[in-house]
Amino acid sequence: MQHKRIKSLLVLLLIFFILTSCMVRNLETNIKQIKFNDIKFVEDYNNIKKN
């Protein structure tokens, strides 16, 4: 009984790690996109001010 419990715990941990690593990757790409959008926004704003 104890052995089965440990095994299921390990599986849960594995799933947890996979999920968190995916989340972190998504967060990183989101941050990159946001930075890119901010830069674009600033450029557009500067162009509007010039005109």
N, CA and C of each residue as an Amber inpcrd file, in Angstrom:
protein
   153
   0.8310000  -1.2020000   0.0000000   0.0000000   0.0000000   0.0000000
   0.8680000   1.2570000   0.0000000   1.8600000   1.2740000   0.8600000
   2.7470000   2.4310000   0.9710000   3.4740000   2.6950000  -0.3570000
   3.9000000   1.6190000  -0.9880000   4.6440000   1.7370000  -2.2410000
   3.7950000   2.4160000  -3.3240000   2.5430000   2.0280000  -3.4050000
   1.6370000   2.5850000  -4.4060000   1.4560000   4.0900000  -4.1790000
   1.3460000   4.4570000  -2.9220000   1.1460000   5.8570000  -2.5690000
   2.3360000   6.7090000  -3.0110000   3.5210000   6.2250000  -2.7560000
   4.7420000   6.9460000  -3.1350000   4.7970000   7.1180000  -4.6500000
   4.4400000   6.0690000  -5.3590000   4.4650000   6.1150000  -6.8230000
   3.4990000   7.1780000  -7.3530000   2.2980000   7.2150000  -6.8100000
   1.3120000   8.1980000  -7.2710000   1.7710000   9.6140000  -6.9260000
   2.4220000   9.7730000  -5.7950000   2.9720000  11.0730000  -5.4130000
   4.0300000  11.5260000  -6.4150000   4.8870000  10.6040000  -6.8090000
   5.9250000  10.9220000  -7.7890000   5.3150000  11.3470000  -9.1180000
   4.2860000  10.6360000  -9.5270000   3.6130000  10.9680000 -10.7840000
   3.0080000  12.3670000 -10.6980000   2.3760000  12.6650000  -9.5710000
   1.7980000  13.9980000  -9.3730000   2.8730000  15.0770000  -9.4380000
   3.9980000  14.8170000  -8.8030000   5.1060000  15.7750000  -8.8320000
   5.5920000  16.0040000 -10.2570000   5.7180000  14.9330000 -10.9980000
   6.1700000  15.0250000 -12.3830000   5.2200000  15.8930000 -13.2050000
   3.9240000  15.6150000 -13.0790000   2.9180000  16.4040000 -13.7980000
   3.0220000  17.8710000 -13.3920000   3.1810000  18.1090000 -12.0990000
   3.2980000  19.4740000 -11.5850000   4.4890000  20.1960000 -12.2160000
   5.6430000  19.5230000 -12.2650000   6.8340000  20.1360000 -12.8510000
   6.6380000  20.4540000 -14.3290000   6.0190000  19.5320000 -15.0520000
   5.7780000  19.7510000 -16.4800000   4.8730000  20.9630000 -16.6770000
   3.8110000  21.0250000 -15.8880000   2.8770000  22.1570000 -15.9900000
   3.5600000  23.4760000 -15.6680000   4.3210000  23.5160000 -14.5920000
   4.9680000  24.7750000 -14.2110000   5.9980000  25.1990000 -15.2490000
   6.7320000  24.2590000 -15.8130000   7.7250000  24.6260000 -16.8230000
   7.0430000  25.2000000 -18.0590000   5.8940000  24.6490000 -18.4250000
   5.1320000  25.1870000 -19.5530000   4.6410000  26.5930000 -19.2300000
   4.1640000  26.7900000 -18.0190000   3.6740000  28.1090000 -17.6060000
   4.7940000  29.1390000 -17.6810000   5.9690000  28.7620000 -17.1920000
   7.1090000  29.6810000 -17.1950000   7.4670000  30.0570000 -18.6240000
   7.4670000  29.0750000 -19.5130000   7.7980000  29.3410000 -20.9080000
   6.7860000  30.3130000 -21.5120000   5.5150000  30.0880000 -21.2420000
   4.4740000  30.9760000 -21.7560000   4.6360000  32.3800000 -21.1970000
   4.9550000  32.4770000 -19.9280000   5.1620000  33.7820000 -19.3010000
   6.3000000  34.5250000 -19.9880000   7.3830000  33.8320000 -20.2710000
   8.5310000  34.4670000 -20.9230000   8.1470000  35.0100000 -22.2910000
   7.4180000  34.2240000 -23.0710000   7.0260000  34.6990000 -24.3980000
   6.0530000  35.8620000 -24.2770000   5.1670000  35.8190000 -23.2890000
   4.2420000  36.9320000 -23.0770000   4.9970000  38.2070000 -22.7470000
   6.0040000  38.0960000 -21.8960000   6.7970000  39.2680000 -21.5140000
   7.5010000  39.8340000 -22.7450000   8.0490000  38.9720000 -23.5780000
   8.7140000  39.4410000 -24.8010000   7.7290000  40.1780000 -25.6930000
   6.5310000  39.6190000 -25.8530000   5.5200000  40.2600000 -26.6930000
   5.1280000  41.6150000 -26.1310000   4.9510000  41.6880000 -24.8210000
   4.5560000  42.9470000 -24.1950000   5.6420000  43.9960000 -24.4200000
   6.9060000  43.6140000 -24.2430000   8.0090000  44.5510000 -24.4630000
   7.9860000  45.0440000 -25.9050000   7.7990000  44.1320000 -26.8240000
   7.7660000  44.5010000 -28.2350000   6.6230000  45.4730000 -28.5050000
   5.4610000  45.1950000 -27.9410000   4.3040000  46.0650000 -28.1250000
   4.5600000  47.4430000 -27.5350000   5.2150000  47.5060000 -26.3880000
   5.5310000  48.7900000 -25.7640000   6.4400000  49.6060000 -26.6740000
   7.4520000  48.9630000 -27.2240000   8.3820000  49.6600000 -28.1150000
   7.6190000  50.2040000 -29.3210000   6.7600000  49.3780000 -29.8860000
   5.9750000  49.7990000 -31.0450000   5.0840000  50.9780000 -30.6730000
   4.4670000  50.9100000 -29.5130000   3.5910000  51.9850000 -29.0630000
   4.3670000  53.2960000 -28.9410000   5.5460000  53.2410000 -28.3570000
   6.3700000  54.4420000 -28.1840000   6.7500000  55.0110000 -29.5450000
   7.1160000  54.1480000 -30.4850000   7.4720000  54.6190000 -31.8250000
   6.2810000  55.3010000 -32.4920000   5.1220000  54.6690000 -32.4050000
   3.9230000  55.2640000 -32.9960000   3.6220000  56.6100000 -32.3530000
   3.7490000  56.6780000 -31.0500000   3.4660000  57.9090000 -30.3130000
   4.4120000  59.0200000 -30.7640000   5.6830000  58.6880000 -30.9280000
   6.6650000  59.6760000 -31.3690000   6.3490000  60.1570000 -32.7810000
   5.9180000  59.2570000 -33.6460000   5.5600000  59.6470000 -35.0070000
   4.3760000  60.5990000 -35.0010000   3.4000000  60.3300000 -34.1580000
   2.2150000  61.1910000 -34.0710000   2.6260000  62.5740000 -33.5560000
   3.5140000  62.6110000 -32.5730000   3.9580000  63.8930000 -32.0150000
   4.6920000  64.7210000 -33.0710000   5.4970000  64.0660000 -33.8910000
   6.2400000  64.7740000 -34.9400000   5.2760000  65.4340000 -35.9190000
   4.2200000  64.7050000 -36.2680000   3.2510000  65.2410000 -37.2230000
   2.4270000  66.3120000 -36.5370000
